[in-house]
Amino acid sequence: SSHSLSLMMMWRALPSVARNSIATFSSLSNASSNGLNRAASSKDMDPRVWDDTSNLERQKRRMLHRSRQTGWLETDHLLGTFAAEKLPTMNAEQVQMYSQLLQEETPNLYRWITDSEPIPRHLDNPTVHEVKKWVLSREPKKGAKETSE
């Protein structure tokens, strides 16, 4: 029928992420109606304890998005370009350390990564220092003349 054909076309037009979410929801609904529902443990819900590679990739995508959406244009640009370049090669521990940095308030982030203020003790880790080093290597040198030709 034309109704089922249009539904099929709409289903195919959905991004795969949305289709997977719908399929997962559907299977959970079916399990629940069969009395097979179990409550998700806190480990299932906590992104800090993901150790599966696919979940690590998902977390990296979230970190990339968060890096580009800090609320300040300057940090959006600095952290967004850092994340696009460096996140793909980070391991789970480095992603965790970077995630801790992104949980901080944007004004503080900016001051720390631009070396306006020292990095606080709870964020003093190799990944945060890598972010700072990367940002400082891209800032124009103070006193350097800009040429416009």
N, C-alpha and C positions, 0 to 999 in steps of 0.2 A: 504494500500500500504506500501511498505518497507520504503519509505521516511517518511510517517507519523509515522510509528513505531519507526524509529530511532529518530525522533524529540521528541516523547513521552518518550523514554528512556533517552535522553539528559535532558529533563525537570525534570524528576524524580531524575536525578543525581545531579541537582543543589541544593545547600543548601537552606533551607526554606527561609532564609533571602533574597537570590537572587530572588527566585520565588515570594516572596511578593513584592519586589521592582519592578519586571517586571510587575506584575499584577497591582500594583498601577500606574505605568507609563502608562500602557495600558488603564486603566480606565480614567486617566487624559487626555490622547490623545483623547479618545472617547468623553469625556465631552467637550473638546475644539472644536472638529469637529462639535458637536451639538450646539455650541454657548453658552454652559453652563460654560465656563471657567471663573474663578474669580482669580484675583491676590491674592497670599498668603499675609496675613498681616505680619508685622514685628514680631508680637507675635508668629505666626506659625513658624517662622524661627529661633527665638532666643532661644537657649538651656537654657539660664538662667531663662526663665519664664515658663519652662515646669512644670506642676504640676500633670499630669496624671501619674499613677503608672507605666504603661508600658514605658512611656517616661523616668521616673526616673530610671527604670532598664536599659534602653538603655544608659542613661547618665552614669550610674555606669560602664557599660561595656566599654564605651569610656574612662572614668577616669582610669580604670584598665589598658587599653592599653597604655594610655598616661603615666601612672606611670611606666610602664615597658620600655618605649621608650623615655627617657629623653635626651639621647645623651651621657651620662656619665655612665660607667659601675657601679660605686659606687651608684649613685642615682637610676639607673635602678633597682638595687638589693634592696636597702633600701625602696624606694617608692613602687616598685612592690610587695614586700612581705607584706608591710603595707597594701596596697590597697587590695590584695587578702584576707587578714585576716579581715580587718575592713570595707571595702566598703559594703559588703552584709547587714550589720546591720545599716548602716547610714541612717538617714532620709534626706529629701530634703534639709533642711537648712544646715546640716553637709556636704552633697555632694557639695552644693554651696560654702561653705567655703573652702573645699578641692580643688575645681575647681579653685578658686582664687589663691591658692598656686601654682598649676600646670601651671598657666599662666606666672609665673615669669621665669627669666633666670636661667638655670641650675646651674651655679657657685654660684649664690646667694642662690638658694634653698639648695644646699649642705652646705653652710656656716651656714645658719639659722637652718637647722634640726640637724646639728652636734654641735650646740652651739658655733661655732667659732665666730659668730657675733649675736647681738641681733635681734630678729624678728622685722621688721619694723611695725610701727603703723597701716598701712592699712591692715596688715595680722595678727594683734594681736587678735586672736579669739580662742575659746576653741578647735576647730578641729586642727588648726595648732599646738597648744601646745600639743595636743594628739599625733600628728605625731612626734614632737620633743622628747617627753617623750618616745615614743615607740622606736625610733631610738637609743636614748641614753641608753636604757635598753639592747640593743643588742650589743653595741660596747664593745670590750674588755676593761677592766679596765686598766688605765695607770699604768705601773710599774708591772703589773701582769706577772708572768713568764708563758711562753707557754711550755707545756710538750708535748714531742713527744715520744710515745711508740708504 
